[in-house]
Amino acid sequence: MLLKSLFPFQFELFGNQYHYHYIFETLAFIIGVRLYYFYKKGIKDPISDENRLWIMLGAMLGALIGSRLIAVLETPQILHHLSFSVLYQSKTIVGGLLGGLFGVELIKKIISVDIASGDIYVIPILVALIIGRIGCFSMGIDEPTYGVPTHFLWG
C-alpha cells in the first residue's frame, strides 16, 4: 500500500493552492518584532529608539540580501537564469544570519554605536527562527531545502 505524502502542506484560496511557508515567514517577522517591543518595555536602553530602528533595519536588510546571495552562490547553475523570481525564491538560513550580522555591524559603524546591541534581540530572533523553520519544514521537497542523501556517520 502506497502512502500519499502529506508534504507540502498547502491551503486553497480562490481555487489556487498556496504554501503555508509564506504564512509562517510572515508570522515569524510579526511575532519576532512584537516580542522585541515587549522585551524593550522592561529595560533602560542605552541605545536611542531611533538608533535601535536603524540597527533593526540593518539586520533585516542584511538578512534579506545575505539569504538570497548565499543561496544563489551555492547553486551556481542558476546564475545563467538569474531573475527577480529566482532571487525571491532562493534563500538560506546561513546567509540570512551572516547577512543580518553584517548589516547590523555596518549600520552600527555608520551611526557610531559602539556598545553591544544584540542581547535584546536574542529571544525574538530565536522564536522567529523556530516559526520560520516550521514553515520551511512544511514545504517538503517543493523547496530545495531537504539536503542530499548521505551514509556519513552523523549525516
Protein Blocks (a to p, Z undefined) as FASTA:
>chain_A
ZZddfbdcdddeehiacdfklmmmmmmmmmmmmmmmmmmmmpccfbdfklmmmmmmmmmm
mmmmmmmmmmmmmmmmlmmmgcfklmmmpccfklmmmmmmmmmmmmmmmnopabdfklmm
mmmmmmmmmmmmmmmmmnmmmbcckbpadfbfkZZ
